[in-house]
Amino acid sequence: MIIGGFQKFSLIDYPGKICAIVFTQGCNFRCPYCHNPELVDCGLFLSPIPEGEIFSFLEKRKGKIDAVEITGGEPTLQKGLADFAGKIKNMGYLVKLDTNGSNPGVIENMVSEKLVDYIAMDIKAPLQKYGEIVRADIDIRKIERSINLIMQSGLDYEFRTTLVKSLLSKEDIIDIGKTIQGAKHYVLQKFVPSKTLDDKFLNENTFSTSELKFLCKKLRSYVAECIVR
């Protein structure tokens, strides 16, 4: 595992749990609004954090935190992901995996081997607009397969979309809802331009509160729960 960052404490990233967060380096997408450019652009990479430091911390925090979130970057690119998650599980922690859904085979393995307890998948755009938004070649069938795997996994999960108004229309967001029809939980994430992979997006906007409420109401025709974060 190539670990680019570590957050020791969070109350908001794993619903209902106290967690630590491991950030992996490297991503196969180039979403211009990405808020973790230091994990995507290799020119911004810092020296990796040794796995031993993570496990040493977790050993000391048993009983004080509940879970570990593995995010990125894109964790499913990491060859050591399964072993890393397995060690965390063996320590008695829950594991949350954040993914862009581009590697369904890895997700399937993590689920079948019981290495993950919660999955959060970013849905970047309607399927027909994926390449345009993520600025990378992507096999849409893999995105669809990941969605289906997660929905059928029996695990807690969420789908989420970061809303940049110049990239996604209201119609696009409704289309995403149709793609994940029957999903338990869909999160509309406000875009906050604090830092971005493409500096041009520091001046971008998200939807207004009233627009987000309207979208949530519409999306509840397709998903069991829709919230704004």
N, C-alpha and C positions, 0 to 999 in steps of 0.2 A: 504494500500500500504506500502510495506517495501522498503524504499528508501535508497540506499547505497551511492549515490553521486548526486551532482548537479553542473552543469556548467551553469553559468549565461549568457553566450554570445557565439554565434557561427555564423560565416558567411558561413560555408561550409556544414553544416549537413542537412539543409532543402533547396533544390534548389531554389534559387531566394529569399530566406527569411532570416531574422535575427531571430535566435531562441535561446531559453534556452534548456538545456538538463537535463532530469531526468533519473537517472540510478537506476533500481530496483535490489534488491538482489535476488539471486537464479536462477539456470538454470537446466534444465533436460538433457542437453547435457554436454559432457566433451571433447570438441574439444581440443586437446593438444596444439594447436597453439593460443588458445584464448588470446587476449590481455587485457582482463579484469578479471584476476584470482581472484581479490579481491571481485568480484561480483558473483563468481561461487563456489569457495572453501570456505565452511562455516568456516574453520579455519582461514580465512583471513578477515572475515566480521568485519566491524567497526560498531559502534553504529548507528542505523538508524536515518535518518534526519526526524524530524516531518513534516507532510504534511503542517501544519500551516506556517512553515517557507517558504515553496515554494509559497503558495498562498499570503503571505504577500509581498514577492518579486514581484510576478506577478502583484499584485494590484498597486505597485509603478511604474511598468515599462510599463503600458498601453500606447500605442502610440509610444513606443521606440523599442519594439521588436514585431515581427509578430506572432511567433509560439512557441510551446513547443514540443520537441521531447521526446518520452518516449521509453527508450531503457533498456538494461540490461547488464548481466543477460538475463532473458527471461520474459518480461512484462506480457505475457498472463497467467503466473502462478499465478499472483496476483489477489486475490479475489476482491479487491477494484478497479481494473483497470477501469471499466466502469464508476463508480461514480467519480473517480478522473479525467478522461478525460472529463466527462460531466461538471464538475465544471470549467475546463479550457476553454471549449467551451463557457460556459455561461459568461465567463469574456471577450469574444471577440477574443480569440486566435485561431489560427489554431493548429491542433494536428497531429503530425507525429508519427506513430507507427513502431518500429523496432521489427521484430519477426523472430524466426526460423521456423515458420510454423507448429509446432507440435500440435497446438490447434486450428484447423479450426473453431470449434464452437464459440470460443471467437472472432475470426476475423469476422465471419459472423455476430455476434451480434453487434460488434463495427461498422460495415458497415451499417447494417440495421437500427441501432439507430442513425446514422449520428454523431458518436462520433469521427470520424477520417477523415482526409483530405488527407493524404499521407501515403502510406504503403511501407516499405522497408523490403523485405524478403530475408534472407540469404539462398542460395541454396548451401549446403555444399559439395555435391558430386553427381555423377550419382546415380540414385535411387538404383541400385544394390550394391553400395558401402557405403550406408549411415551409417549403423551400425558400420562399420570398421572405418570410419572417425570421427563420433561423439562420439564413444566409449560409446554407450548407446543403449538400446532396443528401437526401433522406428517402429511405424506402418507406412510404406511407403505410404499407402493409405491416411493417414492424410496429408502428405506432398503434395501429388498430389491434394488433395481436396483444400488445402490452395492456391496452385498455381492457380487453376481454379477460386476459389472465388475472388482472387485479380485481375486476368485478366478480370473478368466479373463485377467487382465492379463499374466501371465508375469513379473511383478515379484516381488521379495521383499515380503512383507506380514505384518501381524499384525492380528488382531482382539483387542479387550481390553474387559473389563468391570470397572468399579470397584464393589466389593462393600460396600454399606451394608445391614446386616442387617435393618433395619426396612423397607426398600423391596423387597428381593429375597429370595425364599425359595430353598432348595436346588432345588426343582422349577422355579422360574423360570430358574435358571442352566442346568439341564439342557435346558430348552426353548430357550435361546439356542444351546446346542451343537447341537441338532437343526436350528435355523435356518441355521447355518453348516456343516452337515454336509459333510465333505470338505475343510474348510479345513486349511491347512498348520500354522498356528500360532495358538493361542488363549491369551491371558494373563488370569489372574485377578488383579486389582489390589487389594491391601489398601487399605481406606479409612483414611486418616490424617487425623484432624480437627484439623489445624494452623490452617487458616482455611477458611471456607466462605461461599458466597453467602448462605445462610440461617443465621444464628447459632444457631438451634435445633439444627443438625446438628453443632455442636461437641461435643455429648454423645453422638453416635452411635457404634456399634460395628461392627466387621467380623466375619467368621467366624474361629473358632479355627484354629490350625495343623492340628489333626486333621480338622476339617471341610473345610478347603481341600484337604488330601491326598485325602480321600474324594471330593470333587467332581472333582478332577483325574483320579482313577482312572476315575470314571464317564464323564467327558467324552472320554476317549481312545477311547471306543466310536464317537465322532462326528468327532473331529479327529485329525490326525496327531500333533500335539504340544500339550500343555497344561502351562503352568507357572504358578507363583505369583510375583508380583513385589511 
